[in-house]
Amino acid sequence: MSEYILEMKDISKGFAGVKALDHVQLQVKPGEVHASLRKYQMGDDSHLYRW
């Protein structure tokens, strides 16, 4: 059984030929606090996630 409540592996993302993420990993254990933020644009919902 995994000790993580969230685990993401080998994440890659690019925009118009520019690498934004290159094989990134994220592992979150129970009780840890991590935030996911994004640029706010007019009319969008604002999100802050806590795992």
N, CA, C and O atoms as CSV, one atom per row, in Angstrom:
chain,resi,resn,atom,element,x,y,z
A,1,MET,N,N,0.837,-1.187,0.000
A,1,MET,CA,C,0.000,0.000,0.000
A,1,MET,C,C,0.884,1.253,0.000
A,1,MET,O,O,1.867,1.326,0.737
A,2,SER,N,N,0.530,2.222,-0.822
A,2,SER,CA,C,1.316,3.446,-0.952
A,2,SER,C,C,1.154,4.333,0.284
A,2,SER,O,O,0.086,4.373,0.894
A,3,GLU,N,N,2.211,5.033,0.640
A,3,GLU,CA,C,2.150,5.957,1.767
A,3,GLU,C,C,1.669,7.338,1.331
A,3,GLU,O,O,1.561,8.237,2.165
A,4,TYR,N,N,1.380,7.527,0.050
A,4,TYR,CA,C,0.961,8.818,-0.483
A,4,TYR,C,C,-0.544,8.836,-0.734
A,4,TYR,O,O,-1.130,7.830,-1.136
A,5,ILE,N,N,-1.171,10.009,-0.489
A,5,ILE,CA,C,-2.579,10.146,-0.833
A,5,ILE,C,C,-2.740,10.695,-2.247
A,5,ILE,O,O,-3.818,10.612,-2.837
A,6,LEU,N,N,-1.661,11.255,-2.782
A,6,LEU,CA,C,-1.636,11.720,-4.166
A,6,LEU,C,C,-0.237,11.495,-4.703
A,6,LEU,O,O,0.748,11.882,-4.074
A,7,GLU,N,N,-0.149,10.869,-5.865
A,7,GLU,CA,C,1.150,10.636,-6.486
A,7,GLU,C,C,1.002,10.787,-7.994
A,7,GLU,O,O,0.192,10.107,-8.622
A,8,MET,N,N,1.797,11.691,-8.566
A,8,MET,CA,C,1.802,11.905,-10.013
A,8,MET,C,C,3.237,11.746,-10.493
A,8,MET,O,O,4.165,12.271,-9.877
A,9,LYS,N,N,3.418,11.027,-11.588
A,9,LYS,CA,C,4.763,10.747,-12.090
A,9,LYS,C,C,4.879,11.114,-13.561
A,9,LYS,O,O,3.927,10.992,-14.331
A,10,ASP,N,N,6.081,11.570,-13.930
A,10,ASP,CA,C,6.443,11.791,-15.329
A,10,ASP,C,C,5.501,12.769,-16.039
A,10,ASP,O,O,5.044,12.496,-17.149
A,11,ILE,N,N,5.212,13.912,-15.394
A,11,ILE,CA,C,4.324,14.923,-15.953
A,11,ILE,C,C,5.141,15.849,-16.856
A,11,ILE,O,O,6.151,16.410,-16.433
A,12,SER,N,N,4.696,15.999,-18.089
A,12,SER,CA,C,5.338,16.912,-19.040
A,12,SER,C,C,4.263,17.769,-19.694
A,12,SER,O,O,3.168,17.287,-19.985
A,13,LYS,N,N,4.579,19.040,-19.924
A,13,LYS,CA,C,3.635,19.948,-20.571
A,13,LYS,C,C,4.416,21.011,-21.316
A,13,LYS,O,O,5.435,21.502,-20.830
A,14,GLY,N,N,3.937,21.361,-22.492
A,14,GLY,CA,C,4.576,22.398,-23.278
A,14,GLY,C,C,3.545,23.294,-23.937
A,14,GLY,O,O,2.399,22.892,-24.141
A,15,PHE,N,N,3.954,24.503,-24.267
A,15,PHE,CA,C,3.098,25.474,-24.929
A,15,PHE,C,C,3.868,26.097,-26.086
A,15,PHE,O,O,4.916,26.708,-25.879
A,16,ALA,N,N,3.366,25.949,-27.270
A,16,ALA,CA,C,3.974,26.554,-28.464
A,16,ALA,C,C,5.475,26.267,-28.540
A,16,ALA,O,O,6.269,27.164,-28.824
A,17,GLY,N,N,5.852,25.030,-28.289
A,17,GLY,CA,C,7.245,24.636,-28.403
A,17,GLY,C,C,8.110,24.927,-27.186
A,17,GLY,O,O,9.308,24.644,-27.206
A,18,VAL,N,N,7.530,25.489,-26.123
A,18,VAL,CA,C,8.276,25.794,-24.898
A,18,VAL,C,C,7.911,24.761,-23.836
A,18,VAL,O,O,6.731,24.552,-23.554
A,19,LYS,N,N,8.919,24.111,-23.245
A,19,LYS,CA,C,8.661,23.137,-22.181
A,19,LYS,C,C,8.377,23.866,-20.873
A,19,LYS,O,O,9.221,24.608,-20.370
A,20,ALA,N,N,7.196,23.650,-20.333
A,20,ALA,CA,C,6.846,24.236,-19.036
A,20,ALA,C,C,7.159,23.255,-17.913
A,20,ALA,O,O,7.640,23.652,-16.852
A,21,LEU,N,N,6.885,21.975,-18.146
A,21,LEU,CA,C,7.197,20.906,-17.199
A,21,LEU,C,C,7.882,19.790,-17.959
A,21,LEU,O,O,7.476,19.452,-19.071
A,22,ASP,N,N,8.909,19.220,-17.373
A,22,ASP,CA,C,9.647,18.150,-18.041
A,22,ASP,C,C,9.881,16.998,-17.068
A,22,ASP,O,O,10.819,17.029,-16.272
A,23,HIS,N,N,9.033,15.992,-17.137
A,23,HIS,CA,C,9.136,14.784,-16.308
A,23,HIS,C,C,9.112,15.108,-14.805
A,23,HIS,O,O,9.967,14.652,-14.046
A,24,VAL,N,N,8.125,15.895,-14.398
A,24,VAL,CA,C,7.960,16.311,-13.005
A,24,VAL,C,C,7.228,15.229,-12.213
A,24,VAL,O,O,6.382,14.516,-12.752
A,25,GLN,N,N,7.565,15.116,-10.933
A,25,GLN,CA,C,6.877,14.191,-10.031
A,25,GLN,C,C,6.336,14.975,-8.840
A,25,GLN,O,O,6.946,15.946,-8.392
A,26,LEU,N,N,5.179,14.538,-8.333
A,26,LEU,CA,C,4.587,15.132,-7.140
A,26,LEU,C,C,4.077,14.008,-6.256
A,26,LEU,O,O,3.350,13.124,-6.711
A,27,GLN,N,N,4.464,14.048,-4.991
A,27,GLN,CA,C,4.018,13.045,-4.026
A,27,GLN,C,C,3.563,13.782,-2.767
A,27,GLN,O,O,4.311,14.578,-2.201
A,28,VAL,N,N,2.337,13.509,-2.339
A,28,VAL,CA,C,1.767,14.160,-1.165
A,28,VAL,C,C,1.408,13.098,-0.133
A,28,VAL,O,O,0.667,12.158,-0.421
A,29,LYS,N,N,1.943,13.263,1.070
A,29,LYS,CA,C,1.648,12.348,2.175
A,29,LYS,C,C,0.479,12.901,2.994
A,29,LYS,O,O,0.239,14.108,2.983
A,30,PRO,N,N,-0.245,12.041,3.697
A,30,PRO,CA,C,-1.338,12.517,4.555
A,30,PRO,C,C,-0.838,13.571,5.544
A,30,PRO,O,O,0.210,13.396,6.167
A,31,GLY,N,N,-1.584,14.657,5.685
A,31,GLY,CA,C,-1.221,15.719,6.624
A,31,GLY,C,C,-0.362,16.816,6.031
A,31,GLY,O,O,-0.230,17.879,6.637
A,32,GLU,N,N,0.230,16.595,4.859
A,32,GLU,CA,C,1.036,17.636,4.212
A,32,GLU,C,C,0.116,18.654,3.550
A,32,GLU,O,O,-0.998,18.329,3.136
A,33,VAL,N,N,0.595,19.881,3.457
A,33,VAL,CA,C,-0.173,20.946,2.822
A,33,VAL,C,C,0.565,21.383,1.564
A,33,VAL,O,O,1.741,21.740,1.616
A,34,HIS,N,N,-0.130,21.352,0.441
A,34,HIS,CA,C,0.394,21.815,-0.842
A,34,HIS,C,C,-0.668,22.688,-1.484
A,34,HIS,O,O,-1.862,22.459,-1.286
A,35,ALA,N,N,-0.259,23.663,-2.232
A,35,ALA,CA,C,-1.210,24.544,-2.904
A,35,ALA,C,C,-0.993,24.480,-4.401
A,35,ALA,O,O,0.134,24.357,-4.881
A,36,SER,N,N,-2.075,24.565,-5.117
A,36,SER,CA,C,-2.036,24.627,-6.574
A,36,SER,C,C,-2.664,25.953,-6.978
A,36,SER,O,O,-3.859,26.166,-6.773
A,37,LEU,N,N,-1.864,26.841,-7.551
A,37,LEU,CA,C,-2.339,28.168,-7.922
A,37,LEU,C,C,-2.281,28.342,-9.425
A,37,LEU,O,O,-1.463,27.721,-10.105
A,38,ARG,N,N,-3.144,29.181,-9.930
A,38,ARG,CA,C,-3.088,29.485,-11.354
A,38,ARG,C,C,-3.408,30.954,-11.566
A,38,ARG,O,O,-3.987,31.606,-10.697
A,39,LYS,N,N,-3.033,31.463,-12.714
A,39,LYS,CA,C,-3.289,32.853,-13.050
A,39,LYS,C,C,-4.794,33.085,-13.122
A,39,LYS,O,O,-5.518,32.315,-13.754
A,40,TYR,N,N,-5.252,34.129,-12.484
A,40,TYR,CA,C,-6.672,34.477,-12.501
A,40,TYR,C,C,-6.965,35.344,-13.709
A,40,TYR,O,O,-6.248,36.306,-13.986
A,41,GLN,N,N,-8.013,35.001,-14.418
A,41,GLN,CA,C,-8.465,35.816,-15.545
A,41,GLN,C,C,-9.915,36.202,-15.300
A,41,GLN,O,O,-10.676,35.436,-14.709
A,42,MET,N,N,-10.287,37.365,-15.744
A,42,MET,CA,C,-11.633,37.873,-15.529
A,42,MET,C,C,-12.684,36.839,-15.943
A,42,MET,O,O,-12.639,36.308,-17.053
A,43,GLY,N,N,-13.610,36.564,-15.060
A,43,GLY,CA,C,-14.668,35.608,-15.355
A,43,GLY,C,C,-14.357,34.187,-14.933
A,43,GLY,O,O,-15.243,33.332,-14.949
A,44,ASP,N,N,-13.111,33.917,-14.554
A,44,ASP,CA,C,-12.720,32.574,-14.112
A,44,ASP,C,C,-12.965,32.415,-12.616
A,44,ASP,O,O,-12.961,33.385,-11.858
A,45,ASP,N,N,-13.176,31.187,-12.220
A,45,ASP,CA,C,-13.199,30.876,-10.796
A,45,ASP,C,C,-11.763,30.816,-10.299
A,45,ASP,O,O,-10.869,30.386,-11.027
A,46,SER,N,N,-11.540,31.241,-9.076
A,46,SER,CA,C,-10.215,31.153,-8.469
A,46,SER,C,C,-10.158,29.882,-7.626
A,46,SER,O,O,-11.090,29.598,-6.873
A,47,HIS,N,N,-9.081,29.121,-7.745
A,47,HIS,CA,C,-8.981,27.846,-7.051
A,47,HIS,C,C,-7.715,27.774,-6.206
A,47,HIS,O,O,-6.636,28.174,-6.643
A,48,LEU,N,N,-7.862,27.268,-5.017
A,48,LEU,CA,C,-6.739,26.926,-4.148
A,48,LEU,C,C,-7.079,25.573,-3.553
A,48,LEU,O,O,-8.084,25.424,-2.858
A,49,TYR,N,N,-6.245,24.598,-3.826
A,49,TYR,CA,C,-6.519,23.239,-3.389
A,49,TYR,C,C,-5.618,22.870,-2.224
A,49,TYR,O,O,-4.441,23.230,-2.196
A,50,ARG,N,N,-6.176,22.155,-1.273
A,50,ARG,CA,C,-5.391,21.625,-0.153
A,50,ARG,C,C,-5.627,20.123,-0.104
A,50,ARG,O,O,-6.768,19.664,-0.063
A,51,TRP,N,N,-4.526,19.358,-0.110
A,51,TRP,CA,C,-4.637,17.906,-0.031
A,51,TRP,C,C,-4.174,17.453,1.316
A,51,TRP,O,O,-4.183,16.255,1.601
